[in-house]
């Protein structure tokens, strides 16, 4: 069990402040992003609980609360706050959360350079068909067609999220990686739809 740096009291793993003496503890870089927020590790997360935990920890550990402390304590506060913000950003995004879990389990990102391109011909074909449909709709400024493409992409994104949630129970890289890669492509596709609409607004 970790011990308080000031009073040597036993601390629960991931503790930021000693419950006995109130001293801020050094940040432990081995902590997972889930542990940083005091959450159970897993794909299913209650967004309200995530926000609550993040805000509670930021209030308790924000550098402003330690402005009069010694330099070491101020650095520790900054480290904790930085990591809390990172945890909130990563775990609050289902795709990034899934890839973070993938990385922890398999040692590399499903979205990294080594696996960054679609290898499944069916997935690649779907991406080509989506892009062709987008180019056609954008070319004639067909708003209803863009709306339909957006709705379809959101529906497919929800379906992939459900598949990922089911797959993490018995994780296999060859099953989850293609899902995450297609999910990422859908995100990019949705961004392209938005970009086309913005260009119409300024044309």
C-alpha positions in Angstrom: 0.0 0.0 0.0 1.3 3.5 -0.8 2.1 5.7 2.2 1.7 9.5 2.7 4.8 11.4 2.0 4.3 13.5 5.2 2.8 11.3 7.9 3.4 7.8 6.4 -0.2 6.8 6.8 -1.4 4.1 4.5 -3.2 5.5 1.4 -5.7 3.9 -1.0 -4.2 3.5 -4.5 -4.7 6.7 -6.5 -5.2 8.9 -3.4 -4.3 12.6 -4.1 -4.6 13.9 -0.6 -3.9 12.1 2.6 -7.1 11.7 4.7 -5.0 11.8 7.9 -2.9 14.9 7.5 -4.4 16.6 4.4 -1.1 16.7 2.5 -1.1 16.6 -1.3 0.6 13.5 -2.6 3.0 13.3 -5.6 1.3 12.1 -8.8 1.8 8.5 -9.6 2.4 8.2 -13.4 1.5 4.5 -13.3 -2.1 5.4 -12.6 -4.6 4.7 -15.3 -6.9 7.5 -16.5 -9.7 5.6 -14.8 -7.9 5.6 -11.4 -7.1 9.3 -11.8 -10.8 10.0 -11.6 -11.6 7.2 -9.2 -13.7 5.3 -11.7 -13.9 1.5 -12.3 -12.1 0.6 -15.5 -14.4 -0.4 -18.4 -16.0 0.9 -21.5 -19.4 1.6 -19.9 -19.2 4.9 -18.1 -22.0 7.1 -16.7 -21.3 10.6 -18.3 -22.8 12.3 -15.3 -20.5 10.4 -12.9 -17.5 11.2 -15.1 -18.3 14.9 -15.0 -18.9 14.9 -11.3 -15.7 13.0 -10.5 -13.7 15.3 -12.8 -15.1 18.5 -11.3 -14.8 17.3 -7.7 -11.1 16.4 -8.2 -10.3 19.5 -10.1 -11.8 21.7 -7.3 -9.8 19.8 -4.7 -6.5 19.8 -6.6 -6.5 22.9 -8.8 -3.2 24.9 -8.6 -5.1 28.0 -7.3 -5.8 26.1 -4.0 -2.0 25.7 -3.6 -0.9 29.1 -4.7 0.8 29.7 -1.3 2.3 26.3 -1.0 5.9 25.4 -1.6 7.1 24.9 -5.2 7.1 21.1 -5.0 3.4 21.0 -3.9 2.5 23.5 -6.7 4.1 21.2 -9.3 2.3 18.2 -7.9 -1.0 20.1 -8.0 -0.3 21.0 -11.7 0.5 17.4 -12.5 -2.7 16.2 -10.9 -4.8 18.8 -12.7 -3.2 18.2 -16.1 -3.8 14.4 -15.8 -7.4 14.9 -14.6 -8.2 17.1 -17.6 -6.6 14.5 -19.9 -8.6 11.7 -18.2 -11.8 13.7 -18.7 -11.1 14.4 -22.4 -10.1 10.8 -23.2 -12.7 8.9 -21.1 -15.5 11.4 -22.0 -15.1 10.5 -25.7 -16.4 6.9 -26.4 -14.0 6.3 -29.3 -11.0 7.6 -27.4 -12.0 5.6 -24.3 -12.3 2.4 -26.4 -8.9 3.0 -28.0 -7.4 3.7 -24.6 -8.7 0.4 -23.2 -7.5 -1.3 -26.4 -4.0 0.2 -25.8 -3.9 -0.9 -22.2 -5.0 -4.5 -23.2 -2.9 -5.0 -26.3 0.0 -2.5 -25.9 -0.7 -0.3 -28.9 -3.4 1.9 -30.3 -5.9 0.5 -32.8 -5.8 3.9 -34.4 -2.0 4.3 -34.5 0.2 4.3 -37.6 0.8 0.6 -37.5 -3.0 0.0 -37.8 -4.1 3.3 -39.2 -5.4 2.2 -42.6 -8.4 0.0 -43.3 -7.3 -3.5 -44.3 -10.7 -5.0 -44.6 -11.9 -4.7 -48.3 -15.5 -4.4 -47.2 -14.8 -1.5 -44.8 -12.7 0.2 -47.5 -15.5 -0.2 -50.0 -18.0 1.3 -47.6 -15.7 4.3 -47.1 -15.4 4.8 -50.9 -19.2 4.6 -51.3 -19.7 7.2 -48.5 -17.2 9.5 -50.0 -18.7 9.2 -53.5 -22.2 9.9 -52.1 -20.8 13.0 -50.3 -19.1 14.3 -53.3 -22.2 13.9 -55.4 -24.4 15.7 -52.8 -21.9 18.4 -52.3 -21.5 19.0 -56.0 -25.1 19.9 -56.5 -25.6 21.4 -53.0 -28.2 18.9 -52.1 -29.0 19.6 -48.4 -31.5 16.8 -48.0 -28.9 14.3 -49.3 -26.3 15.6 -46.8 -28.8 15.4 -44.0 -29.5 11.8 -45.0 -25.8 10.9 -45.1 -25.3 12.5 -41.7 -28.2 10.6 -40.2 -26.9 7.3 -41.7 -23.4 8.0 -40.3 -24.7 8.7 -36.9 -26.8 5.5 -36.9 -23.7 3.5 -38.0 -21.7 5.1 -35.3 -24.2 4.1 -32.6 -24.2 0.6 -34.0 -20.4 0.3 -33.9 -20.4 1.7 -30.3 -22.8 -1.1 -29.3 -20.6 -3.7 -31.0 -17.6 -2.4 -29.2 -19.4 -2.4 -25.9 -20.2 -6.1 -26.5 -16.7 -7.0 -27.7 -14.8 -5.6 -24.8 -16.1 -8.4 -22.5 -13.8 -10.8 -24.4 -11.4 -8.5 -26.2 -9.7 -9.8 -29.3 -7.6 -7.3 -31.3 -8.6 -8.7 -34.7 -12.3 -8.1 -33.8 -12.1 -4.7 -32.0 -9.5 -2.9 -34.1 -11.5 -2.8 -37.4 -14.5 -1.5 -35.4 -12.5 1.3 -33.9 -10.9 2.1 -37.3 -14.3 2.3 -39.0 -15.6 4.4 -36.1 -12.8 6.9 -36.6 -13.5 7.0 -40.4 -17.1 7.8 -39.6 -16.0 10.7 -37.4 -13.9 12.0 -40.2 -16.8 11.6 -42.6 -19.2 13.5 -40.4 -16.6 16.3 -40.1 -16.4 16.4 -43.9 -20.1 16.8 -44.1 -19.9 19.8 -41.8 -17.1 21.3 -43.8 -19.1 21.1 -47.0 -22.0 22.9 -45.3 -19.7 25.6 -44.0 -18.3 26.2 -47.5 -21.8 26.7 -48.8 -22.4 29.3 -46.1 -19.4 31.4 -47.2 -19.8 30.8 -51.0 
